[in-house]
Amino acid sequence: MLRKKGTKLFLHLKKWLEKAVLDYNMIEEGDRVLVGVSGGADSLALLDLLNTPMVYVPPFSIIAVNIDPGFDPTYSDYDGLEKFLRENNLNHYMEKTDIGPLSHSDYNKKNPCFLCSRLRRRRIFEIAAEKDCNKIAFAHHKDDIIETLLINLFFGREISTMMPKQTIFQGRLHIIRPFAYIGEDLIKKYAKEQRLPSAKNKCPTSKISRRIYIKKLLKKMERDNKNIRDNIYKALRHIKSDYLPQDMRDMK
């Protein structure tokens, strides 16, 4: 087990993580859960919390999987990640790839993020099959769900977002997001409190992505309405179909 101090923040995050797991039946007894670890604070916080005793969640096993996108040829930050995983006796698998440079190559300048995400996720699915995992846990949190809704609305011309639990491949695999009820600020605070290592994001478009645009937009809106994020999140559960055009309601 990773070191734990039983802080108020730890107990708070555990409470809401377990609630999300139970509400959406994310984890069942005997599950083998692949935890996607990017090297950032969010994914390491998820790994850290899943690797602690659960009060209501049945026993399950985890394997941490890191896919290096290949932006850093020296792999310097990820050496620290591997050391952390090894020192804490965490079952893990790390793989170096050229997915990042390939996605940002000249022939794919228009949408590098889409291809990078697609290729990394495909490899995650393949590793899950190789490791006999039936669940994949990603560290997407409440703010990711809110931001994805706006990204898809503004740029994808659709109303959709990340699901706390998603079934794929005819039920052979499930994607789960145990941080669905938890905001990004608390996760970052927890990672700092626990002194979790963090690999710097060296993606050349990480500072100018559509997600960054939405983050900045929400921050501006919060100046006038501090509840803007919660209002958007709660709106996902208050869809009034009677006030949508009939032809839109009937569309599949």
Residue, then its C-alpha position, 0 to 999 in steps of 0.5 A: m500500500l502507498r503511504k497514507k496520513g488519513t488527512k481530511l482531504f484524503l477522507h473527503l476524496k475517498k468518500w466521493l470516489e467510492k460514491a461514484v464507484l457505487d452509484y455507477n457500479m464501476i467496480e465488482e469483486g475480482d475485477r482487474v482494473l487497468v489504471g491509465v497513468s499519464g504521469g500527471a497529478d490527476s492520474l497519479a492521485l487516482l492510482d494512489l486512492l485506488n490503491t488504498p483499502m475501500v470501505y464499500v467497494p469489493p476487492f479488485s486488482i490494479i495495474a498502472v499503465n503508462i504510454d509515453p507519447g514520445f515528446d521527450p526522447t530522454y524520457s527523463d520525467y518518466d524515469g521518476l514515474e517508474k521509480f515511484l511505481r517500483e518503490n511502492n510495489l505497484n504492478h505496472y507496465m510502461e511503453k515508449t511510443d512515437i504517437g505524439p510526434l506522429s500525431h503532430s506531423d505535417y500530414n496531420k496538422k489540423n487535429p493532432c489532439f484527436l489522433c494522439s488520443r485515438l492512438r493512445r487509447r487504442r494501445i490502452f485497449e490492446i494492453a488491457a486485453e493482453k493483461d486480462c483487464n476488464k476495466i480501464a480507469f481514467a482520471h477524468h474528473k468533474d471539470d473534464i466532464i463539464e469542459t468536454l460538454l462545452i467542447n463538443l457543443f462549440f466545436g463538435r456540434e453535438i450535446s455529449t460528454m464523458m460518461p462516468k462508466q462506458t461499456i465498449f466491445q459488446g460488454r467485454l471492457h468498461i471505461i470507468r471514471p471514479f473522479a466523476y464527482i470530484g473537481e480538479d482543484l481538490i485533486k491537484k491539492y491532494a497530489k501536492e499534499q501527498r507529494l506525488p511525482s508529476a511528469k511535465n506535459k511536453c505536448p507542443t499543443s498543450k497550451i493552445s488546445r480547445r480544452i485550454y480555450i474552454k478552461k479560460l472561458l469558464k474562468k472568465m464566466e466565474r468572475d460573474n457567477k462563481n457557480i457556473r461550473d456546478n450549474i452546467y454539471k447539474a444541468l446534465r441531470h435536468i434535461k427538459s425534453d418537452y422544451l426541445p423541438q419535437d423533431m430533435r427529440d425524435m432524432k436518433 
